[in-house]
């Protein structure tokens, strides 16, 4: 069974520069920009990413795994609804699913 641990929280922001400024001023966070539509706070036990999006939604917990394909199989076997199959992104690969309550989760494997 793969090791799966929560370590990332992804949020959406209608105004990414304003959201970054808030977290920088309110909490002292330092962001790394990944293009004009994504920024992340890295280095802590739980990292935070903010994606530009016109309609903010509930934060998406993200879990790291050491075996993405097996983790996908486990989620399917547990009747998780896969809403985005495995895809590559800067830093690794991931898939997204819904839990029984409709919460969106991401499971990723770093490069």
N, C-alpha and C positions, 0 to 999 in steps of 0.2 A: 504494500500500500504506500503511495507517495506521501511525503511530508507536505502538509498544506498549512501555512500560517498567515494570519492577517497582518499586513504591514503597509497598506496604502489606502488612502481615502481620496476618491475623485469627486470633484464638485463642478458645477457648471456656473457660468457667469455671463450675464448679458453685457456687462462692461468689464472686460478683463483688466484693463489698467486700473480702474477704480477698485476692483476687488483686490488686486495685488497691493495697491496702496493701503487699503484698510488693514490687511494682514501684516504688512510691513510695519505700519504705525502702531497698530493695536497690540501686536504680539512680538514684534521684532523679527519676523520671518524674513529670510533671504531667499529669493526665487532664482531658479535657473530657467531661462526662456528656451522653449523648444519651438521656435517659429513664432509667428504673430498670434497664434490661437491657442497656445498651451504654455503653462508655466508650472514649475514644481518646486516644493520645499523638500530638500533631500538631506539625508544624513542622520535622521533620527530613527527611533524604533518604529514609528509610524510616519510615513511620508505623506504629503498632501499634493495633489495635482488640481489645477483649475483649468478647465477648458472653456474657450469662448463659445457661447451658445445663446441664442435669443430667448430661450425659455428655460430658466433654471429649474432643475428637478432635484429630488432628494439625493443626497450624497450617495455615491456608489462604493461600498467597501470592496477592496481588492485584496485577493489572497495570493501569496506566492506559493508555487509548487515546484518540486524537482522532477515531475513527470507529467507534462501537460496532457498528453494523449490519454493516459490512464485516469487522470483527474476528470477529463471530459467524459469518459466512460462511466465513472462513478456517479457523476452528476446526472447523466442520462438514466442510469440504473435506479437512482433515487427519485425518479420522476421529475427532475428539474427541467424546466422549459429552456431550451437553448435559443437565445434570441440573436446571437451572433457567433457563428462558427469560428474556429481558430483563425487568427489573422496576425500578421507581423506589425510591429510598431517600433519606434526607436527604443532599443534596449531589450527587446525580446518578442515573445508571441503570447497571445491570450485569447480567451473566449469569454462570452458574457451569457448569463443565464438569469432566470427568475426563480426565486424560492417559492414555496407554496403560498406565501402571503403577498406575492407580487413584487418583492424587493429585488432590485437588479443588483447582481454581483458580477465581479470580474475575477477570473482566475488566470494567472500569468506565470510564465517561466522566463526568467531573464536569460539573455545571451550568455 
